[in-house]
């Protein structure tokens, strides 16, 4: 298990470095745009955005133990928390200037199931461990490339990382809420990616983010839930009201 976790951290670290190496040079390179694509570029640089992203949540923190035993409290716990899981994100982008956009996003990652058994009272719970990032970021766009269709960017910001181990199935429902657990962390986020314009109101994006998540108390045995997310999304592009 330790070898697997170390490998994931190395892979995620290399990926983040490669993303920066690929995006940063583009951000400082001015690419010419042909006259026929001027309208597309001008329109995109005035539009707000709303969309969804789907991709992978790759663990870059600690791995919860597969099994723990708390003999003093008669508790046994097993989990199937994996190194990677699906990640879903909805977002809204507010255009500030041609090169700047403020984005708020709401994410969800289901890390897996946690089974808890109370050996004293013979109570069994099956819980889902979910993480909800709520983030506010500033995106800095580069000049467009590929005839005004492709817009690289880097992003930075912060927000709330909320995680909850919520019971889905149990032998005893009445006091189930007292056996659930949650943690909250306020932390930063870094990202990079590309927007691709398909039409005047439709676009795609490819995004990678690093999320450092460190809770003050342990949740399912660990505090560090840091991650790298890699997503592909579709977005609706629209002008401010009255423009």
LUMBALO-949457 format. One line per field, with one value per residue (C-alpha): residue number from 1; x, y, z; residue in three letters. Coordinates in pm, 1 decimal, always signed. Example, Ala and Ser with C-alpha at 12.3 -4.5 7.8 and 13.67 -1.06 7.14 Angstrom:
// LUMBALO-949457
pase = (1,2) $
xx = (+1230.0,+1367.0) $
yy = (-450.0,-106.0) $
zz = (+780.0,+714.0) $
mivo = (ALA,SER) $
END
This chain:
// LUMBALO-949457
pase = (1,2,3,4,5,6,7,8,9,10,11,12,13,14,15,16,17,18,19,20,21,22,23,24,25,26,27,28,29,30,31,32,33,34,35,36,37,38,39,40,41,42,43,44,45,46,47,48,49,50,51,52,53,54,55,56,57,58,59,60,61,62,63,64,65,66,67,68,69,70,71,72,73,74,75,76,77,78,79,80,81,82,83,84,85,86,87,88,89,90,91,92,93,94,95,96,97,98,99,100,101,102,103,104,105,106,107,108,109,110,111,112,113,114,115,116,117,118,119,120,121,122,123,124,125,126,127,128,129,130,131,132,133,134,135,136,137,138,139,140,141,142,143,144,145,146,147,148,149,150,151,152,153,154,155,156,157,158,159,160,161,162,163,164,165,166,167,168,169,170,171,172,173,174,175,176,177,178,179,180,181,182,183,184,185,186,187,188,189,190,191,192,193,194,195,196,197,198,199,200,201,202,203,204,205,206,207,208,209,210,211,212,213,214,215,216,217,218,219,220,221,222,223,224,225,226,227,228,229,230,231,232,233,234,235,236,237,238,239,240,241,242,243) $
xx = (+0.0,+280.1,+442.7,+112.8,+60.5,+415.6,+371.7,+52.0,+222.6,+511.7,+276.8,+63.0,+370.6,+511.7,+173.8,+146.0,+498.0,+424.1,+103.9,+291.8,+569.4,+309.7,+82.9,+314.6,+515.8,+189.3,+71.6,+365.6,+352.9,+132.6,-13.8,-151.3,-521.6,-653.8,-906.0,-1191.4,-1152.3,-1150.6,-1525.1,-1500.3,-1213.9,-1381.5,-1705.2,-1542.3,-1343.2,-1667.8,-1873.5,-1960.6,-1961.9,-2168.6,-2100.2,-2015.5,-1695.2,-1645.6,-1319.3,-1089.7,-1004.9,-651.7,-546.3,-233.1,-263.4,-273.6,-469.1,-728.7,-652.5,-845.1,-931.4,-911.9,-1012.5,-1098.0,-1118.9,-1189.0,-1510.2,-1602.6,-1572.2,-1443.0,-1416.0,-1333.0,-1318.6,-1272.8,-1130.2,-938.0,-652.0,-876.8,-1247.9,-1484.5,-1510.4,-1809.5,-1806.0,-2049.7,-1927.7,-2009.0,-1754.5,-1791.5,-1594.8,-1398.0,-1173.5,-1063.0,-791.4,-945.8,-1239.7,-1370.3,-1506.2,-1702.9,-1729.9,-1913.1,-1756.9,-1831.3,-1605.7,-1726.6,-1415.3,-1582.5,-1771.9,-1690.1,-1840.7,-1856.4,-1952.3,-2037.4,-1945.0,-2106.0,-2457.5,-2420.2,-2493.7,-2364.4,-2341.9,-2251.3,-2145.6,-2034.1,-1728.2,-1790.9,-1579.6,-1736.8,-1497.0,-1657.7,-1399.2,-1355.4,-1076.8,-927.8,-847.4,-582.3,-613.6,-339.7,-383.1,-571.2,-409.0,-542.9,-711.9,-878.4,-1035.2,-805.3,-753.6,-492.6,-518.1,-382.1,-596.2,-552.3,-788.2,-926.7,-1235.8,-1396.7,-1331.0,-1609.6,-1599.6,-1867.4,-1883.9,-2263.7,-2451.6,-2649.0,-2756.3,-2775.2,-2927.9,-3036.1,-3156.1,-3269.4,-2922.6,-2744.7,-2662.2,-2450.2,-2229.2,-2163.3,-1860.4,-1756.3,-1458.6,-1398.8,-1080.5,-1021.4,-738.3,-608.1,-639.1,-411.6,-506.6,-430.0,-612.1,-755.7,-1091.1,-1191.5,-1465.9,-1698.4,-1958.3,-2066.1,-2238.0,-2079.1,-1730.5,-1524.2,-1252.4,-974.8,-871.7,-623.7,-630.2,-424.8,-628.9,-438.5,-686.6,-569.7,-835.6,-771.5,-902.9,-891.3,-1171.5,-1173.9,-828.2,-640.4,-621.0,-455.9,-706.7,-509.5,-584.8,-521.0,-832.6,-830.2,-1157.0,-1319.1,-1618.9,-1880.7,-1987.1,-2253.5,-2114.1,-2334.2,-2308.9,-2405.4,-2769.8,-2833.5,-2510.7) $
yy = (+0.0,+241.0,+169.9,+238.6,+571.3,+682.6,+593.5,+798.6,+1099.6,+1073.1,+1044.8,+1340.2,+1551.9,+1480.9,+1554.3,+1892.0,+1982.9,+1882.8,+2089.9,+2398.1,+2339.3,+2308.7,+2599.0,+2869.9,+2912.9,+2952.9,+3219.0,+3440.2,+3379.0,+3601.0,+3400.6,+3579.4,+3547.9,+3578.1,+3848.3,+3603.6,+3471.5,+3812.9,+3803.7,+3464.5,+3580.7,+3910.9,+3734.3,+3469.9,+3734.4,+3906.4,+3599.3,+3449.1,+3069.1,+2797.8,+2427.1,+2086.9,+1883.2,+1509.1,+1332.7,+1159.8,+1234.1,+1102.4,+1068.3,+1266.4,+1238.2,+951.4,+630.9,+531.5,+189.0,-104.9,-223.4,-73.2,-213.1,+0.9,-262.6,-9.5,+109.4,-227.4,-83.6,-256.2,-61.3,-167.0,+47.0,+17.0,+367.7,+361.3,+574.5,+713.8,+783.9,+986.0,+1362.1,+1579.1,+1958.1,+2232.7,+2589.0,+2948.0,+3187.8,+3565.9,+3756.6,+4042.5,+4148.0,+3994.0,+3798.4,+3749.1,+3542.3,+3470.5,+3116.8,+2951.5,+2571.9,+2303.9,+1956.9,+1603.2,+1300.4,+970.4,+806.7,+474.2,+288.5,+248.0,-40.2,+0.8,-276.2,-222.8,-558.9,-475.5,-409.5,-593.9,-285.1,-265.2,+56.6,+110.9,+470.3,+666.7,+889.3,+1199.3,+1512.5,+1843.5,+2118.8,+2465.6,+2688.2,+3045.5,+3088.9,+3357.3,+3233.4,+3412.9,+3349.9,+3355.2,+3501.6,+3248.1,+2992.5,+2762.4,+3050.3,+3187.8,+2857.9,+2744.7,+2948.5,+2822.1,+2947.1,+2911.0,+2947.2,+3002.1,+3052.9,+2882.7,+2774.5,+2509.7,+2136.5,+1953.8,+1576.9,+1357.9,+989.6,+953.6,+632.8,+486.1,+148.4,+51.6,-199.7,+82.9,+412.0,+607.4,+710.2,+675.7,+1048.3,+1019.5,+760.8,+976.4,+1205.6,+1512.1,+1747.8,+2089.0,+2250.7,+2600.0,+2582.5,+2694.7,+2541.7,+2563.6,+2473.7,+2494.8,+2400.8,+2492.6,+2623.6,+2524.8,+2716.0,+2491.8,+2754.7,+3102.2,+2965.1,+2622.2,+2533.5,+2251.7,+2257.7,+2040.1,+2116.9,+1987.0,+2104.9,+2045.3,+2049.4,+2035.8,+1906.0,+1868.3,+1824.0,+1909.9,+1569.7,+1224.5,+1107.4,+732.7,+717.2,+996.4,+1376.5,+1434.3,+1402.9,+1606.5,+1529.6,+1606.6,+1623.0,+1584.4,+1671.2,+1733.3,+1964.9,+2128.2,+2488.9,+2734.7,+3073.7,+3381.7,+3758.3,+3976.3,+4083.9,+4367.8,+4326.3) $
zz = (+0.0,+84.5,-252.1,-435.0,-255.5,-328.5,-696.4,-723.1,-565.0,-810.4,-1110.0,-997.0,-929.0,-1274.7,-1434.7,-1260.9,-1371.5,-1731.9,-1734.5,-1618.8,-1871.4,-2149.8,-2056.0,-1922.5,-2248.2,-2437.2,-2194.3,-2284.2,-2660.0,-2874.5,-3160.9,-3467.8,-3544.2,-3899.2,-3984.7,-4042.1,-3688.9,-3524.7,-3454.8,-3281.7,-3062.3,-2973.6,-2883.7,-2660.5,-2475.4,-2371.1,-2280.3,-1943.6,-1901.2,-1735.8,-1765.2,-1622.8,-1605.8,-1559.2,-1497.1,-1251.4,-889.5,-826.5,-464.4,-380.5,-2.7,+243.4,+185.1,+447.2,+597.7,+456.7,+810.4,+1157.9,+1496.9,+1801.7,+2073.1,+2347.9,+2176.9,+2016.6,+1663.5,+1350.2,+1025.1,+669.6,+354.7,-19.9,-69.5,-398.6,-528.9,-802.6,-846.8,-1065.5,-1018.3,-1119.5,-1119.9,-1212.6,-1258.9,-1352.5,-1500.8,-1482.6,-1746.1,-1587.0,-1875.9,-2204.4,-2024.7,-1679.0,-1554.5,-1204.3,-1165.8,-887.8,-895.2,-699.9,-709.7,-592.7,-556.0,-414.4,-268.5,-185.1,+87.1,+454.3,+654.4,+1032.3,+1275.4,+1640.4,+1792.1,+2127.4,+1993.3,+1659.3,+1447.3,+1089.9,+886.9,+521.3,+456.3,+149.7,+179.4,-35.6,-82.0,-190.4,-308.6,-330.9,-498.4,-619.6,-877.1,-1099.5,-1451.4,-1657.6,-2032.3,-2292.4,-2640.1,-2855.4,-3082.0,-3358.1,-3544.3,-3233.8,-3125.8,-2841.6,-2522.5,-2271.9,-1913.8,-1564.8,-1251.8,-879.9,-589.8,-284.5,-100.3,+116.5,+104.4,+286.0,+336.3,+488.1,+571.7,+550.7,+631.7,+341.6,+487.9,+855.2,+1096.5,+1327.2,+1177.5,+1483.4,+1606.3,+1272.1,+1251.3,+1564.8,+1394.9,+1089.0,+1059.7,+859.2,+825.9,+665.4,+535.0,+393.3,+142.3,-197.3,-545.9,-851.4,-1206.6,-1576.4,-1892.5,-2231.3,-2356.3,-2709.6,-2892.6,-3095.3,-3184.8,-3080.6,-2767.2,-2711.6,-2593.1,-2445.9,-2183.9,-2049.5,-1691.0,-1435.6,-1072.6,-761.7,-439.7,-107.5,+150.7,+511.4,+778.9,+1142.8,+1258.8,+1107.0,+881.6,+813.8,+967.5,+780.1,+758.6,+418.9,+131.8,-125.5,-489.2,-855.0,-1074.2,-1452.6,-1625.8,-1963.4,-1977.8,-2197.4,-2145.9,-2252.8,-2356.3,-2319.8,-2315.6,-2018.1,-2017.6,-2256.3,-2456.6) $
mivo = (UNK,UNK,UNK,UNK,UNK,UNK,UNK,UNK,UNK,UNK,UNK,UNK,UNK,UNK,UNK,UNK,UNK,UNK,UNK,UNK,UNK,UNK,UNK,UNK,UNK,UNK,UNK,UNK,UNK,UNK,UNK,UNK,UNK,UNK,UNK,UNK,UNK,UNK,UNK,UNK,UNK,UNK,UNK,UNK,UNK,UNK,UNK,UNK,UNK,UNK,UNK,UNK,UNK,UNK,UNK,UNK,UNK,UNK,UNK,UNK,UNK,UNK,UNK,UNK,UNK,UNK,UNK,UNK,UNK,UNK,UNK,UNK,UNK,UNK,UNK,UNK,UNK,UNK,UNK,UNK,UNK,UNK,UNK,UNK,UNK,UNK,UNK,UNK,UNK,UNK,UNK,UNK,UNK,UNK,UNK,UNK,UNK,UNK,UNK,UNK,UNK,UNK,UNK,UNK,UNK,UNK,UNK,UNK,UNK,UNK,UNK,UNK,UNK,UNK,UNK,UNK,UNK,UNK,UNK,UNK,UNK,UNK,UNK,UNK,UNK,UNK,UNK,UNK,UNK,UNK,UNK,UNK,UNK,UNK,UNK,UNK,UNK,UNK,UNK,UNK,UNK,UNK,UNK,UNK,UNK,UNK,UNK,UNK,UNK,UNK,UNK,UNK,UNK,UNK,UNK,UNK,UNK,UNK,UNK,UNK,UNK,UNK,UNK,UNK,UNK,UNK,UNK,UNK,UNK,UNK,UNK,UNK,UNK,UNK,UNK,UNK,UNK,UNK,UNK,UNK,UNK,UNK,UNK,UNK,UNK,UNK,UNK,UNK,UNK,UNK,UNK,UNK,UNK,UNK,UNK,UNK,UNK,UNK,UNK,UNK,UNK,UNK,UNK,UNK,UNK,UNK,UNK,UNK,UNK,UNK,UNK,UNK,UNK,UNK,UNK,UNK,UNK,UNK,UNK,UNK,UNK,UNK,UNK,UNK,UNK,UNK,UNK,UNK,UNK,UNK,UNK,UNK,UNK,UNK,UNK,UNK,UNK,UNK,UNK,UNK,UNK,UNK,UNK) $
END
